[in-house]
Amino acid sequence: MSCRGLCADRLKKNLRVRWNGRVTARLIPTLPLFEGEALTGYVSRHAKLFETTPRDFCTDLGMRWPALCSGYDEQIGRLAWLTGESSEKLRSWSVKKVGNGRYRVGQAHASMGTLRRTAVRLCPQCVARSLSKAGPAGVCQLLEWSLVCIDRCAEHGCRFITLPSAENSHATYDFVARVLAHHYEVFQAADRSVQVPEIGFETYVRERLRNGAADDWLQNLDLTQLHRASVSLGAALCDVKVKRMQDLPKTRIRELCQAGFQSLVEGPQAYRKALSSLYDSGNAERPYYSADFGVHFRWLREVRNAPEIEVLASIAREHVFARYPTQPGKKVFDRLPPGQVWLTIDQARKRLGFGAVFLKKLLGHLDGVAENQALKRTDVHVDEIPKVLTYWDGLINLKDAAGLLGLMTAQVKGLQDRGVLKTIRITSTLRYLSRVEVMDLIEQVERLPELLLGKSVAPLNVFCREKGIPLSEVVDLWRKGDLEGQICRGGGVGLNAIEVDWDAICPRKTVRLHQDITLPETARYLKINVAAIRHLRDQGILSEVRKRNPDTNHQKQYISKGSIQAFERSYVTLGQLAEVQKVAPIHLARKLDVEGIEPIPCAGALVRVYSKREFGLDGSQVRKGGEV
């Protein structure tokens, strides 16, 4: 008699020994339960051993195949008694429904999103080896093969394959029958299998299947939640932009899963760091957490009502409240923000009364960042609002500063240019001053003595006008202590209350040619009137350059230093000649006319400029107009 016939005969003998309709003798022979073997696969091997189907095998032995597939304790106990295996061991590798769409898989839990009970997944090398060495009864089905989150054989390192399902689910559970029906494909896949690298996620899941969830912060997540959390977070970290998880590229699932899992398994702080990196890598003009989180946000939103997800959602929510602007009354992952932490630029400018661009530049000025970076700012922290208000209240514009100091705005600019008052620029066109500095300067004026005994004094503006000395220069000398005992306080507002000893500073200084100078300065330098300078400019003898005033954005005209130097090498003005000869210009002009020395032609205009060749002069015989 063949081996199969012997086994079938023994099964029939077992079925004859009954007591009250139940089998009273144990099953002989039995097959050993391999470590990690699925309960349904174990029954399928026994059915093949006795040349029957799993359903008939269970029915003949007083069990129900559908109930055994569902992991009923009574059925597992019956099978344990028949086979001599421990019921705890059989139960530890079974699948049992514990809720709507939720199952206990081994010592772990999963849902239909990860568990594929009706999919015949297997390692082709494991099955091909079993068929070759032990025959159909030795084909072991591991429980981990039913989990789509595991895609690699721990022993052979190759990918799993999926065989076609049977016409109904309970027939599909007959693992050995499905393998025998497609044994050719199994052997072919075993020959062509390709090695894939191991990932930590699969090792973690296998450990859960054997020993249950570890005592870590992820212990409440089932395998489906853990897998989708890892894949979605990995997709966000790897900048994979899709709208749904189903649209993720299948070839990158393992890579994305490991990238996300690495940021989860290392603890809550690693998860926070991953979310912060998503914020930092966002390239949108204004950051939105839904865009930065990508598919991870969509997954969190879908499962936000699951209590197990709160361990992740609470950290994500905390991150959103701390880094992104939120609208009052709008929930984030099913929770309202405790208070508004970030404001959009539009919300902040309405609170402060500034323009959006000005506010960005003001914040950049406070933070000390470049203007191009400041203009990229999209959000304002609520703690920055009082800082901005305090700083802004401490500033004063040119007009208000001039009113307090009793000066014109141009004179205030002169004080800034000399460093008497610090210039604060927030935009490229406007100057601001520190209100404290301005008030401190006024207080110093008020502390001046009221009289200078035995000295003739003049108000500051009169002194500067008569001696041709810039007001800013006098104030600068006073602040440096160079006018000690030569300044007193009179009547007036601000700096206009200052009175200066008439002999305190030497008379008016002439213009120095150290840079491009204005038309009036050029006229003073060359000892000629401004109208003549314009005629010389129009004839191209002097060159005009235009420069933008940074305070007003208006163009201002200057005569270039180079053209003035070229003019002095070839020409001399009536004023320069008169200064050399120490005569009045009007008398010298009459003398030159009598002698027939004509000025240079200038488009019909009378400009008292003469060629040096007329006098046999070189540059050293005529004093340079501005040198003292």
matplotlib code that plots the C-alpha trace (Angstrom):
import matplotlib.pyplot as plt

x = [0.0, 1.3, 2.1, -0.9, -3.2, -1.9, -2.6, -6.1, -6.8, -5.6, -7.8, -10.8, -9.9, -9.8, -13.2, -14.6, -13.6, -16.3, -18.0, -21.3, -20.5, -17.0, -13.6, -12.1, -8.7, -5.9, -4.9, -2.1, 0.1, 0.6, 2.9, 5.0, 4.1, 7.0, 8.0, 6.0, 3.7, 0.2, -2.6, -4.5, -1.3, -0.8, -4.3, -3.7, -0.6, -2.6, -5.4, -2.8, -1.2, -4.6, -5.4, -8.5, -9.5, -9.1, -12.9, -13.5, -10.6, -12.0, -15.6, -14.4, -12.6, -15.4, -14.1, -15.4, -13.0, -14.4, -14.3, -10.8, -9.7, -11.2, -9.2, -12.0, -10.5, -12.7, -11.6, -8.0, -8.3, -9.8, -7.0, -4.4, -5.9, -6.0, -2.4, -0.8, 0.5, 0.1, -3.1, -1.1, 1.4, -1.3, -3.1, 0.1, 0.3, -3.4, -5.5, -8.5, -11.0, -11.2, -13.2, -14.7, -11.9, -9.4, -7.5, -5.0, -2.2, 0.1, 1.0, 0.4, -2.7, -3.5, -6.4, -7.3, -5.1, -2.1, -3.4, -4.1, -5.9, -7.1, -3.9, -1.5, 1.9, 5.0, 8.7, 9.4, 12.7, 11.3, 8.3, 10.4, 12.9, 10.0, 8.4, 11.7, 12.7, 9.5, 6.7, 3.3, 2.9, 6.1, 5.1, 5.0, 3.1, 4.6, 2.1, 4.3, 3.6, 0.1, 1.3, 1.9, 4.2, 6.7, 8.0, 11.3, 12.2, 14.3, 16.2, 16.8, 16.6, 14.3, 11.0, 7.7, 5.4, 1.6, -0.2, -3.7, -6.6, -9.1, -12.8, -13.7, -11.9, -11.9, -10.5, -7.8, -6.9, -5.9, -2.3, -0.8, -3.5, -2.8, 1.0, 0.5, -1.9, 0.9, 4.1, 5.6, 5.4, 6.8, 9.9, 10.3, 10.2, 12.7, 15.2, 14.7, 14.5, 16.5, 18.1, 16.7, 18.2, 16.8, 15.1, 14.6, 10.9, 10.4, 12.6, 10.5, 7.3, 8.6, 9.5, 5.9, 4.5, 6.5, 6.6, 4.0, 4.5, 7.6, 7.3, 7.9, 5.9, 4.6, 3.2, -0.4, -0.2, -1.3, 0.8, -1.4, -1.1, 2.6, 3.2, 1.1, 2.6, 6.1, 5.4, 3.6, 6.2, 9.0, 7.2, 7.1, 10.8, 11.8, 9.8, 7.5, 4.5, 1.2, -2.3, -3.1, -1.0, -2.3, -0.4, 3.0, 5.4, 5.4, 9.1, 9.9, 7.5, 10.3, 12.6, 10.0, 8.8, 12.3, 12.9, 9.8, 10.2, 13.7, 12.2, 9.5, 11.3, 13.9, 11.3, 9.1, 12.0, 13.1, 9.5, 9.6, 12.9, 11.5, 8.5, 10.8, 12.9, 9.7, 9.0, 12.6, 12.6, 9.4, 9.9, 6.4, 6.2, 4.0, 4.3, 1.2, 1.5, -0.8, 1.6, 4.8, 3.4, 2.3, 0.7, 1.5, -1.0, -3.7, -3.1, -3.2, -6.4, -8.0, -7.2, -7.5, -10.4, -8.5, -7.4, -4.2, -3.1, -3.2, 0.4, 1.4, -1.3, -0.5, 3.1, 2.1, -0.6, 1.9, 4.3, 1.7, 0.6, 4.2, 5.4, 2.5, -0.2, -3.6, -7.0, -8.9, -11.7, -10.3, -9.4, -6.0, -6.3, -9.6, -8.3, -8.7, -5.5, -5.0, -4.0, -2.7, 1.1, 1.9, 0.3, 0.4, 2.0, -1.4, -2.8, 0.3, 0.3, -3.4, -2.6, 0.4, -0.9, 2.1, 2.4, 3.3, 6.7, 7.6, 6.8, 9.0, 11.9, 11.4, 11.4, 14.5, 16.2, 15.4, 16.7, 19.8, 19.1, 19.6, 16.7, 16.3, 15.9, 13.6, 11.2, 10.7, 9.2, 5.6, 4.7, 5.1, 5.3, 2.9, 5.9, 7.4, 4.4, 5.2, 8.9, 8.1, 5.8, 8.4, 11.1, 8.9, 7.9, 11.6, 12.1, 11.5, 11.4, 13.4, 10.5, 9.6, 13.3, 13.8, 10.8, 12.2, 15.7, 14.5, 16.4, 15.6, 15.6, 18.8, 20.6, 19.4, 20.8, 24.1, 24.1, 23.5, 26.2, 28.8, 27.7, 26.3, 23.0, 22.8, 21.0, 18.5, 17.4, 14.6, 13.9, 16.2, 14.6, 13.7, 15.9, 14.9, 16.6, 16.5, 14.1, 16.3, 19.4, 17.4, 16.1, 19.5, 21.0, 18.3, 19.0, 22.7, 21.7, 19.6, 22.5, 24.7, 25.6, 23.3, 26.2, 29.8, 31.2, 33.4, 32.7, 30.7, 28.3, 25.9, 23.0, 24.1, 22.3, 23.7, 27.2, 27.2, 25.7, 28.1, 31.2, 30.1, 30.5, 28.1, 25.9, 26.6, 30.4, 29.8, 27.6, 30.1, 32.9, 30.8, 29.9, 33.6, 34.5, 36.5, 34.3, 34.5, 33.8, 32.8, 29.1, 26.2, 22.4, 20.2, 16.6, 15.1, 14.0, 16.3, 19.7, 18.6, 19.1, 22.8, 24.9, 28.6, 31.6, 32.2, 35.9, 35.5, 36.1, 38.2, 36.3, 34.8, 36.8, 36.9, 35.7, 38.1, 38.2, 38.2, 35.2, 32.5, 30.9, 27.7, 27.2, 27.3, 30.4, 32.0, 31.2, 32.9, 35.9, 36.5, 35.6, 32.8, 29.0, 26.7, 25.3, 28.8, 29.2, 26.0, 27.2, 30.5, 28.6, 26.4, 29.4, 31.0, 33.9, 32.7, 31.1, 27.9, 27.1, 23.7, 23.5, 20.4, 19.6, 19.0, 16.7, 14.4, 15.1, 15.5, 18.4, 21.0, 23.5, 27.2, 30.3, 32.8, 36.2, 38.1, 36.5, 37.3, 40.9, 41.1, 39.5, 42.2, 45.0, 43.8, 41.7, 41.6, 38.6, 38.5, 38.1, 41.2, 43.2, 41.9, 42.8, 46.4, 46.8, 45.0, 42.7, 38.9, 37.5, 35.6, 38.7, 40.7, 37.9, 38.0, 41.8, 41.6, 39.0, 41.2, 44.2, 42.0, 42.2, 39.0, 37.3, 36.8, 33.7, 30.7, 27.7, 27.2, 27.2, 29.8, 31.7, 34.8, 37.0, 40.4, 42.9, 46.1, 48.0, 46.9, 48.9, 51.7, 50.7, 51.0, 49.0, 51.5, 51.0, 47.3, 46.3, 44.0, 40.6, 39.9, 43.2, 44.0]
y = [0.0, 3.5, 6.1, 8.2, 5.2, 4.3, 7.8, 7.8, 4.4, 5.6, 8.7, 6.4, 4.3, 7.5, 8.5, 5.1, 5.6, 8.0, 8.6, 10.5, 11.5, 12.9, 11.5, 10.0, 9.1, 11.4, 11.9, 9.6, 10.5, 14.3, 16.9, 19.2, 22.9, 25.0, 28.2, 31.0, 28.7, 30.0, 28.0, 27.6, 26.4, 23.8, 22.4, 22.6, 20.4, 17.8, 17.8, 17.1, 14.4, 12.5, 13.3, 15.4, 19.1, 21.3, 21.6, 17.8, 17.2, 19.5, 18.2, 14.6, 15.4, 17.4, 20.9, 23.7, 25.0, 28.6, 28.9, 27.5, 30.1, 32.8, 31.7, 30.5, 29.3, 26.2, 25.1, 25.7, 23.7, 20.8, 20.9, 21.0, 17.9, 16.0, 16.9, 16.9, 20.5, 23.2, 25.2, 28.3, 27.6, 27.2, 30.3, 32.4, 31.9, 32.2, 35.1, 36.1, 38.9, 41.3, 44.1, 45.6, 45.0, 44.5, 41.3, 39.8, 38.4, 36.3, 38.5, 41.7, 43.5, 44.7, 45.6, 44.6, 47.4, 45.3, 41.8, 39.9, 36.7, 35.8, 36.5, 33.6, 35.3, 33.3, 33.1, 31.1, 29.7, 28.5, 26.7, 25.3, 23.8, 22.3, 20.8, 19.3, 17.9, 17.0, 17.0, 18.7, 17.9, 19.7, 23.0, 25.4, 28.7, 31.4, 33.8, 36.8, 36.1, 37.4, 40.9, 43.2, 45.4, 42.5, 42.0, 40.1, 36.6, 36.9, 33.6, 34.0, 37.8, 37.6, 39.2, 37.4, 36.5, 36.3, 33.4, 33.7, 33.2, 30.4, 30.8, 31.5, 32.6, 29.4, 27.5, 30.2, 29.4, 25.9, 27.0, 23.7, 23.3, 26.7, 26.0, 22.7, 24.4, 26.9, 24.9, 25.8, 29.5, 28.9, 27.1, 29.6, 32.5, 30.7, 30.5, 34.2, 35.7, 38.8, 39.8, 42.9, 44.7, 44.2, 47.1, 47.7, 48.1, 44.4, 43.2, 45.3, 43.8, 40.2, 40.8, 42.0, 38.9, 36.7, 38.6, 41.3, 45.1, 46.3, 48.8, 51.8, 54.9, 53.1, 50.1, 51.2, 51.5, 48.4, 47.1, 48.9, 52.2, 51.8, 50.9, 53.8, 56.2, 55.2, 55.2, 58.6, 60.2, 58.8, 60.1, 63.6, 63.5, 62.2, 65.0, 62.6, 64.7, 62.7, 63.3, 59.8, 57.0, 54.7, 56.9, 56.4, 54.6, 50.9, 50.5, 53.0, 51.8, 49.9, 52.9, 55.4, 53.0, 52.7, 56.5, 57.3, 54.4, 55.6, 58.9, 57.1, 54.3, 56.6, 58.3, 61.4, 63.8, 62.2, 62.6, 66.3, 66.7, 65.2, 67.5, 70.5, 69.4, 69.4, 73.0, 74.1, 72.4, 74.0, 76.3, 77.9, 81.6, 81.1, 77.8, 75.6, 72.5, 70.6, 71.2, 70.6, 67.3, 66.1, 62.7, 62.3, 65.1, 63.4, 60.1, 61.8, 63.6, 60.3, 58.4, 61.4, 59.8, 56.6, 56.9, 55.0, 57.8, 60.5, 59.7, 61.0, 63.5, 65.3, 65.9, 66.9, 69.3, 70.8, 71.4, 73.0, 75.4, 76.3, 76.9, 77.7, 80.5, 79.1, 80.6, 80.9, 78.4, 76.2, 72.7, 71.0, 67.2, 67.5, 70.0, 73.8, 75.8, 76.9, 80.4, 82.0, 81.6, 82.6, 85.4, 85.8, 89.0, 90.3, 89.7, 91.2, 94.4, 95.0, 94.8, 97.1, 99.5, 99.0, 98.0, 94.4, 95.2, 97.8, 95.3, 92.6, 95.1, 96.2, 92.6, 92.0, 95.1, 93.8, 90.3, 91.6, 89.7, 90.9, 92.6, 89.9, 87.4, 89.6, 90.0, 86.3, 86.4, 85.1, 84.8, 86.7, 85.2, 86.8, 87.5, 89.7, 92.1, 93.9, 94.0, 95.7, 98.2, 99.0, 99.5, 101.6, 103.8, 104.5, 105.8, 109.3, 110.5, 113.4, 115.9, 115.3, 115.3, 118.6, 120.0, 119.0, 120.2, 123.5, 122.7, 122.0, 118.4, 119.0, 120.1, 117.0, 114.9, 116.7, 115.7, 112.1, 112.2, 113.4, 110.7, 113.2, 111.3, 107.7, 107.0, 104.1, 102.9, 100.4, 101.1, 102.4, 105.9, 106.9, 107.8, 107.4, 108.5, 107.2, 109.3, 108.8, 110.2, 113.3, 114.0, 113.4, 116.0, 118.5, 117.8, 118.5, 121.9, 122.7, 122.0, 124.6, 127.8, 130.8, 133.3, 133.6, 136.5, 138.8, 137.2, 138.3, 135.5, 134.9, 132.5, 129.2, 129.7, 133.3, 132.1, 129.4, 131.5, 134.4, 132.2, 129.7, 126.8, 123.9, 123.7, 120.0, 120.8, 123.2, 120.7, 117.9, 120.0, 120.8, 117.2, 116.2, 118.8, 121.1, 124.2, 123.9, 127.3, 128.8, 127.7, 128.9, 128.6, 131.4, 131.5, 129.2, 125.7, 122.7, 123.4, 126.9, 127.8, 127.4, 130.6, 130.5, 132.7, 134.7, 133.9, 130.2, 128.9, 130.3, 131.9, 130.3, 127.6, 127.2, 124.3, 121.4, 119.3, 115.8, 114.5, 115.5, 118.7, 120.6, 123.5, 126.2, 124.5, 124.5, 128.2, 129.0, 126.8, 128.4, 132.0, 132.4, 132.5, 129.6, 130.8, 130.6, 127.1, 126.1, 127.6, 125.7, 122.6, 123.1, 123.5, 120.3, 122.0, 120.8, 117.4, 116.9, 113.6, 112.7, 110.9, 109.5, 111.0, 107.9, 109.8, 111.1, 109.0, 112.3, 112.9, 115.5, 117.2, 117.3, 118.5, 115.8, 116.1, 115.0, 117.7, 120.4, 119.3, 119.3, 122.7, 124.1, 122.8, 124.8, 127.7, 130.4, 132.4, 136.1, 135.6, 133.4, 136.0, 138.8, 136.8, 136.3, 140.0, 141.2, 143.5, 143.7, 141.5, 144.4, 146.4, 143.5, 142.8, 146.4, 146.1, 142.8, 144.3, 147.3, 145.0, 143.0, 139.7, 138.0, 135.3, 131.9, 131.7, 130.1, 130.0, 133.8, 134.0, 136.2, 133.9, 135.4, 132.3, 132.8, 130.4, 130.2, 130.6, 134.2, 134.9, 132.5, 130.7, 127.2, 125.6, 126.7, 130.4, 130.5, 129.3, 126.4, 127.8, 125.8, 125.1, 127.0]
z = [0.0, -0.9, 1.8, 0.8, 0.9, 4.4, 5.7, 4.3, 5.9, 9.2, 9.0, 8.3, 11.4, 13.5, 12.3, 13.4, 17.0, 18.3, 21.5, 21.3, 17.8, 18.6, 17.7, 20.8, 19.5, 18.4, 14.8, 13.6, 11.9, 12.5, 11.1, 13.3, 13.5, 12.2, 13.9, 12.4, 10.4, 9.8, 11.3, 8.0, 6.3, 9.0, 8.4, 4.6, 5.0, 7.1, 4.5, 1.8, 3.9, 4.1, 0.5, 1.2, 1.3, 4.4, 4.7, 4.5, 6.8, 9.5, 9.1, 9.4, 12.6, 14.2, 13.3, 11.1, 8.5, 8.3, 12.1, 12.2, 9.6, 11.9, 14.9, 17.1, 20.4, 20.6, 17.2, 17.9, 21.1, 19.2, 16.6, 19.4, 21.0, 17.7, 16.7, 20.1, 19.6, 22.3, 21.8, 22.9, 20.1, 17.5, 18.7, 18.6, 14.8, 14.0, 12.6, 14.7, 14.0, 17.0, 15.5, 12.4, 9.8, 12.6, 13.4, 15.8, 13.6, 15.7, 18.7, 16.7, 15.4, 11.9, 9.6, 6.1, 4.9, 5.7, 6.1, 2.9, 4.0, 0.6, -1.2, -1.7, -1.0, -0.6, -0.8, -4.1, -2.8, 0.5, -1.2, -4.1, -1.5, 0.5, -2.5, -3.7, -0.3, 1.6, -1.0, -0.7, 3.0, 3.8, 2.1, 5.1, 4.9, 7.2, 8.8, 7.8, 4.2, 4.6, 5.5, 2.6, 4.8, 4.6, 1.1, 1.6, 2.9, 6.0, 5.1, 1.3, 0.9, -2.2, -2.9, -2.3, -5.2, -5.2, -6.8, -8.3, -5.8, -6.0, -6.8, -3.1, 0.0, 1.9, -1.1, -1.3, 2.4, 1.1, 0.6, -0.5, -3.2, -4.6, -4.7, -6.5, -9.0, -9.8, -9.0, -12.4, -11.7, -8.2, -9.5, -12.3, -9.8, -7.5, -10.4, -11.3, -7.8, -7.1, -3.8, -2.1, 0.9, 4.4, 6.1, 9.8, 9.5, 8.5, 11.3, 13.7, 12.4, 12.6, 16.2, 16.9, 15.3, 17.6, 20.9, 20.6, 20.7, 22.5, 25.4, 23.2, 22.2, 19.0, 20.9, 20.5, 16.7, 14.8, 11.9, 9.3, 11.1, 11.6, 8.0, 6.6, 9.0, 7.9, 4.2, 4.2, 6.4, 4.2, 1.1, 2.7, 3.7, 0.3, -1.4, -3.2, -4.2, -4.6, -3.5, -2.3, -0.9, -3.6, -6.1, -4.5, -6.9, -6.0, -6.7, -3.9, -1.2, 0.7, 0.5, 1.7, 4.4, 5.9, 5.7, 7.6, 10.0, 11.0, 12.1, 14.1, 15.8, 17.3, 19.5, 19.7, 19.4, 16.1, 14.8, 15.8, 14.1, 10.9, 10.9, 11.5, 8.5, 6.4, 7.5, 6.7, 3.3, 2.1, -0.9, -1.0, -0.6, 2.4, 4.3, 4.8, 6.9, 4.6, 1.7, 3.8, 5.3, 1.9, 1.9, 5.6, 6.3, 4.3, 6.1, 9.6, 8.6, 7.5, 10.7, 13.2, 15.0, 15.8, 19.5, 18.7, 16.3, 19.0, 19.9, 16.5, 16.0, 19.3, 18.2, 14.7, 16.1, 18.6, 15.7, 13.5, 16.4, 17.1, 13.5, 11.2, 11.2, 12.2, 12.0, 15.2, 15.4, 12.7, 13.9, 13.3, 13.4, 15.3, 17.9, 18.1, 18.6, 22.2, 21.1, 17.9, 17.9, 14.3, 12.2, 8.5, 7.3, 6.3, 9.8, 11.5, 9.3, 10.1, 13.8, 13.5, 10.8, 8.5, 4.9, 4.2, 2.5, 5.2, 8.0, 6.3, 6.1, 9.7, 10.9, 8.8, 10.4, 13.9, 13.1, 11.2, 8.0, 4.4, 2.7, 0.0, 2.8, 4.8, 1.9, 1.8, 5.3, 5.3, 9.0, 12.3, 15.7, 18.2, 20.5, 17.8, 17.8, 21.1, 20.1, 16.8, 18.6, 21.2, 18.6, 16.3, 19.2, 19.8, 16.3, 15.0, 11.3, 9.9, 10.0, 13.6, 14.6, 12.8, 14.7, 18.1, 17.2, 15.6, 12.4, 8.8, 7.6, 5.5, 8.7, 10.5, 7.6, 8.1, 11.8, 10.7, 8.0, 10.6, 13.1, 15.7, 15.3, 14.3, 11.0, 11.1, 7.6, 7.3, 3.6, 1.0, 0.9, 4.4, 7.3, 11.0, 14.2, 17.7, 19.8, 22.8, 21.0, 19.9, 23.3, 24.9, 22.5, 23.5, 27.2, 26.7, 25.2, 28.3, 30.5, 28.8, 30.8, 30.1, 29.6, 28.4, 30.3, 28.4, 25.0, 22.0, 21.0, 18.1, 17.6, 16.1, 12.8, 12.4, 13.3, 10.7, 8.0, 8.4, 8.7, 6.0, 8.4, 8.3, 11.4, 11.7, 11.9, 14.8, 16.7, 16.1, 17.5, 20.5, 21.1, 20.9, 23.5, 21.2, 22.0, 25.8, 27.3, 23.9, 23.8, 25.9, 26.0, 24.7, 23.6, 20.9, 20.3, 20.4, 18.9, 17.9, 21.6, 21.2, 21.0, 19.9, 20.7, 17.6, 17.7, 18.4, 14.9, 12.0, 9.1, 6.1, 4.3, 0.6, -1.3, -1.7, -4.9, -3.4, -5.3, -7.7, -6.5, -7.1, -9.5, -6.7, -5.2, -8.6, -9.1, -5.7, -6.5, -10.0, -8.8, -11.3, -11.2, -11.5, -14.9, -16.4, -15.1, -16.8, -20.1, -19.8, -19.1, -22.1, -24.3, -23.0, -21.4, -18.0, -17.6, -15.6, -13.8, -12.2, -8.9, -7.2, -3.8, -1.6, 0.7, -2.0, -5.1, -7.0, -9.4, -8.5, -10.8, -10.1, -12.1, -12.3, -10.6, -13.7, -16.0, -13.5, -13.3, -17.2, -17.3, -14.9, -17.1, -20.1, -18.8, -16.1, -14.9, -14.3, -10.6, -10.4, -12.3, -10.1, -7.0, -8.2, -9.2, -6.0, -7.9, -8.2, -10.9, -12.5, -12.9, -14.4, -16.8, -18.2, -18.5, -20.5, -22.8, -23.5, -24.2, -26.6, -24.7, -25.5, -23.4, -25.0, -27.3, -25.5, -27.9, -27.8, -24.0, -22.2, -20.0, -18.4, -19.0, -20.8, -22.4, -20.4, -23.6, -23.8, -20.7, -21.1, -17.9, -16.7, -14.0, -11.2, -11.9, -11.0, -7.5, -7.5, -6.6, -3.6, -1.9, 1.3]

ax = plt.figure().add_subplot(projection="3d")
ax.plot(x, y, z, "-o")
ax.set_aspect("equal")
plt.show()
